[in-house]
Amino acid sequence: MCSLRLHGEEILEHPEYKRPESVLIIVYTTIGEVLMLRRIDPPDFWQSVTGSLRWGETAAAAARRELREETGIDLEPVDCRASHRFPIHPAWRRRYAPDVTTNLEHVFRVECAVRPAVTLKPHEHRAYRWLRSAEAVGMAASWTDREALLRFVPIK
């Protein structure tokens, strides 16, 4: 069994469980419109593109894969060199090894000259909207998403 270190903490690889490390990818236009996705579950949970790293996958590879899988957008996300650690929501804890309680999220961004076409992953998201950055911040369901939007998207 392999292990990896997240902020000095050793995490054992459990292929049968989800890796407690993810990416958040903010997609926005040069005029400050932000892409927000509405999850199927929980309902009314709006977020930027997110997804977990697979065992053995880099954060950059996961960001590109998740962006393409969830939106159909085939662009190269830029690493913001920022991360957040947060407690895993009780509703999703069963997906992780029993001793895992927190997730490490890496922040990426994609700036587009114009709105790219979006094709949603239907079993994960039910809708998307392009919003002004301030509106996106108000709609984001997670504090990590709100913080990343405020920090990395120019307010227009």
C-alpha positions in Angstrom: 0.0 0.0 0.0 1.3 3.5 -0.9 0.9 6.7 0.9 1.1 10.4 0.1 1.7 13.5 2.2 -0.8 16.3 2.4 0.5 19.4 4.3 2.8 17.1 6.3 0.1 14.6 7.1 0.5 11.0 5.8 -2.5 9.6 4.0 -2.5 5.9 3.2 -3.7 5.0 -0.3 -7.0 3.1 -0.2 -8.0 2.4 -3.8 -11.4 1.3 -2.6 -12.0 4.8 -1.1 -12.1 8.3 -2.6 -8.8 10.3 -2.3 -9.2 13.2 0.2 -7.8 15.7 -2.2 -9.7 17.7 -4.9 -9.5 20.6 -7.3 -11.7 23.8 -7.6 -11.6 25.3 -11.1 -12.9 28.9 -11.5 -14.0 29.6 -15.1 -14.5 33.2 -16.0 -14.4 35.6 -19.0 -12.2 38.7 -19.4 -15.3 40.9 -18.7 -15.8 39.1 -15.3 -18.6 36.6 -16.0 -18.2 33.5 -13.9 -19.5 30.0 -14.7 -21.5 28.4 -11.9 -22.8 24.9 -11.9 -25.9 23.7 -10.0 -25.4 20.2 -8.5 -28.1 17.6 -8.7 -27.5 16.6 -5.1 -27.8 18.5 -2.9 -30.3 20.6 -4.7 -29.7 24.3 -5.0 -26.0 23.8 -4.4 -24.2 26.1 -6.8 -20.4 25.8 -7.3 -17.5 26.3 -9.6 -16.1 23.2 -11.3 -14.8 20.7 -8.7 -13.7 17.2 -8.5 -11.5 14.7 -6.7 -8.0 13.6 -7.6 -7.7 9.9 -8.5 -5.0 8.0 -6.7 -1.7 8.7 -8.5 -3.0 11.8 -10.4 -1.6 15.2 -10.1 -3.7 18.2 -9.2 -3.0 19.8 -12.6 -4.1 16.6 -14.5 -7.2 16.4 -12.3 -8.1 20.0 -13.0 -7.9 19.5 -16.7 -9.9 16.2 -16.6 -12.6 17.6 -14.3 -13.0 20.7 -16.4 -13.5 18.6 -19.6 -15.7 16.0 -17.9 -18.0 18.4 -16.1 -18.3 21.2 -18.8 -16.9 19.9 -22.1 -14.4 22.8 -22.0 -11.0 21.7 -23.2 -8.7 24.4 -21.9 -5.6 24.3 -19.6 -6.4 25.5 -16.1 -3.8 27.7 -14.4 -2.7 26.7 -10.9 -3.4 29.6 -8.5 -0.9 28.1 -6.0 -3.6 28.2 -3.3 -5.4 25.5 -1.4 -7.9 25.0 1.4 -8.4 22.3 3.9 -11.9 21.6 5.1 -13.9 19.0 7.0 -15.6 16.4 4.7 -19.4 16.9 4.9 -21.0 14.0 6.9 -23.2 13.1 3.9 -20.1 12.2 1.9 -17.9 10.7 4.6 -18.8 7.1 3.6 -16.8 7.6 0.3 -13.6 8.0 2.3 -11.5 5.8 4.5 -12.8 5.6 8.0 -9.9 7.6 9.5 -10.2 10.5 6.9 -12.1 13.6 8.1 -10.6 16.4 6.0 -10.1 17.2 2.3 -7.4 19.3 0.7 -8.6 21.4 -2.3 -6.3 23.0 -4.9 -7.5 26.1 -6.7 -7.2 26.6 -10.5 -8.6 29.2 -12.9 -9.4 29.5 -16.5 -9.8 32.9 -18.1 -11.7 33.0 -21.4 -12.0 35.8 -23.9 -15.6 34.8 -24.6 -18.0 32.3 -23.0 -17.0 28.8 -24.1 -19.8 26.3 -25.0 -20.8 24.3 -21.9 -21.9 20.7 -22.0 -22.9 19.5 -18.5 -22.2 16.1 -17.0 -25.9 15.1 -16.6 -25.7 12.8 -13.6 -23.8 15.5 -11.6 -25.2 18.9 -12.6 -28.6 20.1 -13.7 -27.9 23.6 -14.8 -25.3 26.3 -15.3 -25.3 30.1 -15.3 -22.8 32.8 -16.3 -23.0 35.5 -13.6 -21.2 38.7 -12.7 -18.4 37.9 -10.3 -20.2 39.5 -7.3 -23.3 37.5 -8.1 -21.3 34.3 -8.3 -19.8 34.9 -4.9 -23.3 35.3 -3.4 -24.5 32.1 -5.1 -21.5 29.9 -4.2 -22.5 27.3 -1.6 -19.0 26.7 -0.2 -16.8 29.1 1.7 -13.8 27.8 -0.3 -15.5 28.7 -3.6 -16.5 32.1 -2.3 -12.9 32.8 -1.1 -11.4 31.7 -4.4 -13.8 33.8 -6.4 -13.0 36.9 -4.4 -9.3 36.3 -4.6 -8.8 35.3 -8.2 -11.6 36.8 -10.4 -11.4 40.5 -11.2 -14.5 42.3 -9.9 -16.3 43.9 -12.8 
